[in-house]
Amino acid sequence: MTSLTAVGQTLPDSVVITYNMYVNDFSGSDNIYRTDNYSIILDGKKYVLNGKRVAKSKILYLLTELTKSDNIDNSLAKYELDTNWIKSHPEDLLNLYSDKERIDWNEQQKEFIFKKLTDLLNYREELSDFLSNGGSYTMHNSYKNEFEIKFYTKGTITKEVKSRKYVWGYKMPWTNQSGDTLYNFNIETILKDILSTKEKLKAPLKGDKLQKYLVNKIIDNYMASLYKLSAYSYKKEIDELNTDFNVVSFEEVYGRGRYIWNEPKTMKIVLKNKLMYENVYLNFLASKYGNTIYSRDSVKKDYADYINKVQSIKFISDYLKANPNSRLDIYYFNNRGINDYNIQSVNKDSIGWARHDKWVESLRWSEKNNIKMTFDIDQAIKTSQQNDCGCNYRFDKSYIEKAIFFEVHDANNNSSIWFLLPDNKVLLYIMDNSTALNFRRSDFNDKKDYGLIYPCVTFDTNGQKIPR
């Protein structure tokens, strides 16, 4: 491509810069919300924009940057990354990670991540993502921007480029008339200079700063895999379970929510033996204590009682036998069938119960005294009950601590969470999607087809609802 700084190169008669703003129409497409045109006209020997002079050097600089031969190059080397060094220094790359203490970095984890950190394809993908950040609408950003630049000579377009549509971030890549994709941040800086805009531009990262950024992104992308390999740090302890079980899988629990919350590092070890139905598994969630994980003796001592209790529930057992592609997971948290987090979720505590009762009392008093509220009182009570009372059974702690937590999945991506209570009542706590065993959402007065609900219904061992 010939540089426009060459002797004899003709400057354009005019340059038209168009700014388009698009608005999200929530149908997957963009609608034009606003368009501004900036016409830079060659008047004699000078360029003029809205009555103000624009130096010829700026127009020439813009043309020069738009026609650079390396614009279509978006290689790692362009951003001062040494690809040969990357391929041969995995340990140094790992040392760039900002959250290094989060992982044990056992032999299996290092072997895994070293392959990812020396794979140049991962860097190219992350670089592309870095440059294309801000390309989508968000909850708080409903507009996209776009720039078009057209150069005219004697009424004919001699060059035309268009930026990407972006919410925030870089205008590049640009696309020219030939369909080439152009990467050159200088185009943005000179465009800002010509239009005298107040936007703040930040050049793309390069060299060491970019290297560190990309290493962090690559490792974070593989965090779930690293958590799976974390359990190898406790392989000796896990192998102790082979006396009583077949160890199906083991990994560190990734994330918090349905099973644990503020517990220390926790290993999930899936166990199986002949006492369990074909589609029943025991999930041992063992927390880290010191340099080891919770004693394996507890699960060996208790598991048979837990398995027998759950498998003796007739309506559960009948369902499992009739639906061999379903799966039931019984959970054992360190040394019992339920943990404090799930007790707090389903049952809450006396402090929350008292807070709810006081709130309801105040609402009913207002209602009785004809004080109008700006919200639905019944809905407010339901919300308060969910937040402060869970399922609102208000079990004694000594009772609920003896419950057994189990989860059922079926072949249609339905899941449900249950608690087997000490007196053989079965509490359905969470129903996620359209069914839970043979129960449908309509059985719990819910009219939606899918989503997560909290039925909070108890059943006897034959699957009959127990009135509250």
N, C-alpha and C positions, 0 to 999 in steps of 0.2 A: 504494500500500500504506500503510495507516494505521499510524503509529508507536505502539508500545506504551507510550511515555512519556506519551501523551495522558491527560488527566484522565478518571477513571472507568474506565480499563483494569483489568481483573481479573487479578490474578496467579494462577498455577496452584496447584492443591492439592499437586501433587508434580511432580518432575522425575526421570526415570529415564535415567541415562547408562549405556549398554552398551558395553563394550570387547570386541571379538572379535579373537582371534589365529588366523590361518590358517596351515597348513603346506603346503608344496609337495608334491604327490603325484606330480609328474613325469609327469602325463598331460594337462596343460593346464588343470586345474581346481584349486580350493582346497578343502581340508578344514579344518573347524573343529578347532582344537587346544585352545583355551581361551576361556572367556567369563567376564567379570567384570561384575556389575551394581552400580551405585551409585544408591541410592534417596534422593532428597532430599525430605523430607516437611515439609509445612507443619503445625507443631505449635503451635496457638494463633496467635500473631502472629509466630512465628519459624520459619525453616527449619532442619532438622537433618539431618546426614549422619553416620551411624555415631556418634551421640551427641554430635557437635560441631556448633556453630551455624554456619550459613552466612548471611551478611548478605543481606537482601532486595535490597540495591542490586546485589549480584552477579548474582542471578537476573534482575533487571530489565535489567541491562546485557547479559546473554547474550541475552535476548529482543529487546532493542533492536538489537543487532548482527545477529541472525538475520533481522530483518525490515526492514533498511535497503533503501531503494528502489534503491540503486546496487549491490546485491550481485550482480545478474545482469550487470553491466557489467564486462567484463574488457578494456577498451580500453587502448591505449597511453597515452592521456592520464591514465588512472587511476594510472599509475605514473610520472607527471610527465615524460613524453616529449613533446617538441614536434614534432608530425608535419609542420608546415609547414617548420620548420627542417631536418628530416631530408631532405625532398624537394628542398631547394635548396642543401645544403652538402656535396656528395660528397667534396670534397678534405679538409674538416675531419673528416669521418667516417673517412676513410682514415687520417688522422693519429692516430686513437685506437687503431689496431691495434698490438698489443703486439709482434708479430714482424715488423715492417715490413721489416727488412733481409733477410728470407728470400727476398723477391721482387725482381726487377729493377725492376718497375713501368714497363715500356715503354708506349708509347702504346696498344697493343692490350690490354694487361692493365688499364690504367686505364679505358679505355672500357668494358670488360666489367664490371669490379667496380663502377664508378660506378652502372651501371644496377641492380645488385643492392643496393647500399647505399641507394638512394633509393626502393626498392620497399617500401612499407609492409607488404605481405603477408609478406615475409621476416621482418620484426620481429614480426608477430603470431604466426607459426609458431614462431619461436625463443622468444618469451615463453611460449607455451603449453608448449613442451618444458621450459623452465626451471622452470615451476611444477609440472609433472608428473614431474619427476625422481624416481627412487626408486620407480617403480611396478611394477618387475619383480623377480622373484627373481634372485639372482646365485649364483655358485659358493660364496660365503661367507655368503649370507643366504637362509635357507630359510623365513622367516616374514613374513607380512604383517599389518598392523594395520588396524583399522576402528573407528570410533566411531558410535554411534547416540544421538541425544538425543530424548526424547519428553516432552512436556508434557501433564499430565492435569488436567482440571477436572471434578469430580463423576464420576470414573471414565471419562471420555471423552478420547481423545487430541485435543487442540486444535492441536497443532503437532508435526511430526516432521521431523528432518533426519538425513542419513547422510553420513559422510565417504567419500572414495574409499578403496580398499584400497591401502596403501602399505607399502613396505619401509622407506624412510626419506624424509625430506623433509616436505612440507606435507600437512596433513589435507585442505585444500581441493583441488579444489572439493567443496562439499557439495551434496547433492540434497535438495530438500524434497518435501512431499506432492504438489505440483502438477507435479513433474518439472523444476522450475527448477534451473539450475546456479548455485551461489552462490560468489562469491569474496570472502572477507573474512578477513584474517589475524587480526583482533581476536577472532574466535570462538575461535581456538586459544589465544590468551593468556588469555582469561577462563576457558576450560575448564581450563587448567592451574592457574589460581588457585583455582578451585572445588574441584578434586580434589587440590590440593596435591602435584602430581607433581614429580619432580626433573628431568624432561626439559629439555634446553636448546633453546629456540626462537630462531630467527633470522629476523627479518622479511625479506620479499622485497626485493630491490634496487629502488631507484627513482632517477629523475633521472640524473645524470651517470654514476654507477656502473653502473646498468643499461644506459645507452646504450653504454658501453665494452664491457660484457660481451656485448651482442647484436651489436655490430660484429665483435668477435673471432669469435663463433660463425658469423656469416654468411660472413665471409671464409674461415674454416677449412673451411666446407662446400663452398666452390667452389675449394679448393686444387688439385684435379686439373685443373680447367679452366685455372687460372692457370699451372700448369706447362706445359700444352700451348701456351699463348701465349708462354711464356718464350723459346722459340726465335726469335721475331721479333726479339729483340735481336741475333741473328747472321744475319739474313736475307741480308746482303751475302755473307757467307762461304758460306752454304748455296746461294745462287744460282750460285756458282762450279762447283757440281756439275752444272749443266744442260748443260755441254759433253759429258758422258759418259752422263748418266742423265736419266730423268724422275723428278723428286722427288715421290714419292707423298704423303708427310706428313713433318712435323717437329714435335718437341716436346721439352721437357726430361723426362728420366726421373724419374718420380714414385715415390719409395720405393726401398728397397734389398732385395736378396735374390738372386733367380735369376740376374741378369746382372752387377750391380755391387754393391760394398759401401762402401768408404771412399774411392772416387774423388771428385774434385771435381765441381762441377756438370757434368752430362753431357747432351748433346743426342742424341736418337735420331732419325736421319734415314733414312727408308725409301726405298730407291732401286730403280729398275726400268729395264731396257733389253732389247733384242732378244736378247741373249746368254742371258737367263734363260728357263726354261720359263714358261708362263703362270701357274703357281702357285708360282713361286720368287721370293723377294725378298731383297734385301741390306739389312741393317740396320746402318748406320754409327753407332756409339756414339762420339761425339767429345767429349772432355773439355774443359772451359774452362781456358785458360792465359792469364793476364793479362786482357786485354780482348777476347780472341778465342777461337775453339775450335780444336782440334787441326788441323794441316795437312791440307788436302783432297788434297794431292798423293799422299799415301800410298795412299789408297783408289783413286784413279784408276790408280795404277801396279800395284796388286796384285789388283784385283777379278776380272779375267778368269781368272787362275790359280785363284783360290778357287772361282769359279762352275764352271769346267770340272772341277775335281777332285771337287766334291760331285755334280755332275750325271752324272759318269762312273761312279758307284757303281751297278752294275746293279740290285740289288734295291731301291734307293731310287728310281732312275729309273723302273723298271717300276711301282712303287707310285704315283708321282706321275701317270704317264700313265693308269693304270687308275682313279685317284681324282681327277678334276679339281677336286672341291670341297675337297680337302685343300690345305694350304699349308705350304711349307717356307721358313723364315727362316734365312739364313746371317748370322752376326754377325761384324762387323769392329770390333775395339776399338782405336781410335786408329790403330794401324799393324800389327796382327796379328790372327789369327783366334781368339785366346783371351787372356784377361787373367789377372793374378795371382790374383784372387779365385776364378775357376773352376779354376785349377790347384790352388789350396789346397783347394778343395772335393773335387775328384775324385781328387787324387793325394797331398795333404798334403806332408810333407817328412821329411827324415831324422831330425829331432828327434822327431817324432810316431811314426815307425816304431820307433825305439829304445825309446821309452816303452812302446809296445804290446808289443814283444817281451819287455821286462823284466817287464811285468805278466803276460803269458802264462806266462813261465818260473816266476814265483812261484806262480801258480795250479796249474800242473802239479806243482810241487814239493810243494805242500800236498796235492794229490790222491794223489801217490805215497806220501806219508808218512801217509796215512789221517787227515788233518786235515779234519774236516767243516766245510763252509761253510754259511752261512745263506741262500745264493743259488745260482741255477743257474749253474754254471761256464761251460758252453758259451754260454749267453746273454750272460754277462758278457764273454766273449771277443769275441762278435759285436758287442756295443755298443762295446767298446774299439776294435775294428778300424774300425768306421764313424767313430768320433770321431778316431782318430789316423792312419788309413791310407787313408781314403776308399774307393776301390774295391780297394785293396791290390794294385795292379799294380807300384807302386814304380818308376815310370818315371823315368829321368834327366831333370832339369829341361830340359836342352838338347833333349831329345826331345819332351816334352809341350808345350814352348813353341811348337812348330811345328804343333800340332793346330788344327783348325778346329771351332768350336762352331756347331751348328745345331739348330734346333727344328722339330718337326713338329706341326701341328694338323690334326684331321680334322673332318668335319661333325657328329660325335656328341660333341663336347666332350672328346675324348681328346687328350692332348698328351704329347710325349716329348722328351727332350734327349739329343743325341748328340755324339760327338766323332769327327771323321775324323782318324785318327792319321797321322803322316808316311809310314808304310809301307803305307798304304791299308787298314789294319784299321779297323773302325768299332766304336766303343764306345757301347753303350746305357747311359747313366748314370741317367736318371730316366724313369720311366713313371708318368704321372698319369692315373688312371682305368682303363678295362678293357682297352684295346688300345694297341699301339705299332706302327704300320704294320700288318702282317698277323700280328703276334705277340700272343698272349694271355698273361694273367698266369700261367696254368697252365704255360706254357712255361718259366717261371722259378720253378716250385715254390711259387707263391703261391696260396692258397685263397680269398682275399677277392675280392669282385666289383668293388670300386672302391677309390680312395685312391691315395696316392703311395708308390711303392716304388723301390728302387735295384737294378735287375737286375745292373749292372756286368758285362755280358757283351759279349765282342767277337765280331765277325762278319767273314767275308771279303766280298769285293765281290759274291758271289752270295747272301749272306744265310745262309751256313752258320756255325753256332757254331764258334768256335775254342776247343779245350780249353785250360785254363790250364796 
